[in-house]
Amino acid sequence: MFYQPLMTDALAEYRDAQYVIFGVPFDRTSSYRAGSRHAPDAMRKASENFESYNPFFDIDLAELAIHDAGNLEVYSNVDDTLSDLYYDVREIVKEGKIPIMMGGEHSLSLSCIKACAKDVEDLGIVVLDAHLDLRSEFEGVKYSHACVSRHIIEEVTDNYVSIGVRSGPREEWDFAEEAGIKYYTPEDVFELGTREIIRETMDYLGTENIYLSLDMDALDPAYAPGLGTPEPFGLQSMDARDFVRGFAPYAIGFDVVEISPVFDSGQTAILGAKLLREFIAAHAGRGTK
């Protein structure tokens, strides 16, 4: 009998759920270290480590309406995978539930964002990422993981902020400057602090409806070594936690992407699963902190 692991404390039936977790095990455009297709089940396994009670928000996740829908179907190419993913997430959103995706690679976020944006006129995007991801195509692939932010901005909304960026070719930095793209480097986070950046970001976006995308390479590989494209001099784990806590109350969708668990001993999947659970607790406890 095949065992399909589920996220610990995701006990609700789909029809009753407020939060719907799902995995998308796709990494075909990964350009350095593949393996993020293994992340959804690694995060589920890691979740067995955690207590259901979150003392910071005084919330027990076992008492929340959380459903794990398992892993969605993927294809051999990114275009077909993105197309089906969009329609799958649209069904979740249309039923008033919060989609929470476990990637897989970062290209997948585009479909989730499009699905969430369909019914929201003023959606703002917050991306935690080491990379600008502003190429129009990479290695001949338009919808590569290395291009996701460019396509979000051009195909969904330019109401966009990236946090943690520290990598990209000169052309991407020039494009960001010319297009007026708002971003914060890890140095900015160190100097300003997470609270100030959250405040500035929400003021800049001018909306209380955001989509939050967490590319785990925003973190320094000292905290998250199991990544597809690790980049030193990144965010600390508590920075990422603070950003997730700060933005979650406004989020209508969330994803955790780019964990490649074959390159560490489980610590990146553990951190990703913890941040996912922190997102749910912060969203459910909005207004309490």
Secondary structure as the mmCIF struct_conf table of DSSP 4:
data_model
#
loop_
_struct_conf.conf_type_id
_struct_conf.id
_struct_conf.beg_label_comp_id
_struct_conf.beg_label_asym_id
_struct_conf.beg_label_seq_id
_struct_conf.end_label_comp_id
_struct_conf.end_label_asym_id
_struct_conf.end_label_seq_id
TURN_TY1_P TURN_TY1_P1 THR A 8 ASP A 9
STRN STRN1 LEU A 11 LEU A 11
BEND BEND1 ALA A 12 ALA A 12
HELX_RH_3T_P HELX_RH_3T_P1 TYR A 14 ASP A 16
BEND BEND2 GLN A 18 GLN A 18
STRN STRN2 TYR A 19 VAL A 24
TURN_TY1_P TURN_TY1_P2 ARG A 28 THR A 29
BEND BEND3 SER A 31 TYR A 32
HELX_RH_3T_P HELX_RH_3T_P2 SER A 36 HIS A 38
HELX_RH_AL_P HELX_RH_AL_P1 ALA A 39 SER A 47
TURN_TY1_P TURN_TY1_P3 GLU A 48 ASN A 49
BEND BEND4 PHE A 50 PHE A 50
BEND BEND5 SER A 52 SER A 52
STRN STRN3 TYR A 53 ASN A 54
TURN_TY1_P TURN_TY1_P4 PRO A 55 ASP A 58
STRN STRN4 ILE A 59 ASP A 60
HELX_RH_3T_P HELX_RH_3T_P3 LEU A 61 GLU A 63
BEND BEND6 LEU A 64 LEU A 64
STRN STRN5 ILE A 66 ASN A 71
HELX_LH_PP_P HELX_LH_PP_P1 LEU A 72 GLU A 73
BEND BEND7 SER A 76 ASN A 77
HELX_RH_AL_P HELX_RH_AL_P2 VAL A 78 LYS A 94
TURN_TY1_P TURN_TY1_P5 GLU A 95 GLY A 96
STRN STRN6 ILE A 98 GLY A 103
BEND BEND8 GLY A 104 GLY A 104
HELX_RH_3T_P HELX_RH_3T_P4 HIS A 106 LEU A 108
HELX_RH_AL_P HELX_RH_AL_P3 SER A 109 ALA A 117
TURN_TY1_P TURN_TY1_P6 LYS A 118 ASP A 119
TURN_TY1_P TURN_TY1_P7 GLU A 121 ASP A 122
STRN STRN7 GLY A 124 LEU A 128
BEND BEND9 ALA A 130 ALA A 130
STRN STRN8 HIS A 131 HIS A 131
BEND BEND10 SER A 136 SER A 136
STRN STRN9 PHE A 138 PHE A 138
TURN_TY1_P TURN_TY1_P8 GLU A 139 GLY A 140
STRN STRN10 VAL A 141 VAL A 141
TURN_TY1_P TURN_TY1_P9 LYS A 142 TYR A 143
HELX_RH_3T_P HELX_RH_3T_P5 HIS A 145 CYS A 147
HELX_RH_AL_P HELX_RH_AL_P4 VAL A 148 GLU A 155
TURN_TY1_P TURN_TY1_P10 VAL A 156 VAL A 156
BEND BEND11 ASP A 158 ASP A 158
STRN STRN11 TYR A 160 ILE A 163
BEND BEND12 GLY A 164 GLY A 164
STRN STRN12 SER A 167 SER A 167
HELX_RH_AL_P HELX_RH_AL_P5 ARG A 170 ALA A 179
TURN_TY1_P TURN_TY1_P11 GLY A 180 GLY A 180
STRN STRN13 LYS A 182 TYR A 184
HELX_RH_AL_P HELX_RH_AL_P6 PRO A 186 LEU A 192
HELX_RH_AL_P HELX_RH_AL_P7 THR A 194 LEU A 205
TURN_TY1_P TURN_TY1_P12 GLY A 206 GLY A 206
BEND BEND13 GLU A 208 GLU A 208
STRN STRN14 ILE A 210 ASP A 215
HELX_RH_3T_P HELX_RH_3T_P6 MET A 216 ALA A 218
STRN STRN15 LEU A 219 LEU A 219
TURN_TY1_P TURN_TY1_P13 PRO A 221 TYR A 223
STRN STRN16 LEU A 227 LEU A 227
BEND BEND14 GLY A 228 THR A 229
BEND BEND15 PRO A 232 PHE A 233
STRN STRN17 LEU A 235 LEU A 235
HELX_RH_AL_P HELX_RH_AL_P8 SER A 237 PHE A 247
HELX_RH_3T_P HELX_RH_3T_P7 ALA A 248 TYR A 250
STRN STRN18 ALA A 251 VAL A 257
STRN STRN19 ILE A 259 ILE A 259
HELX_RH_3T_P HELX_RH_3T_P8 PRO A 261 PHE A 263
BEND BEND16 ASP A 264 GLY A 266
HELX_RH_AL_P HELX_RH_AL_P9 GLN A 267 ALA A 284
TURN_TY1_P TURN_TY1_P14 GLY A 285 GLY A 287
#
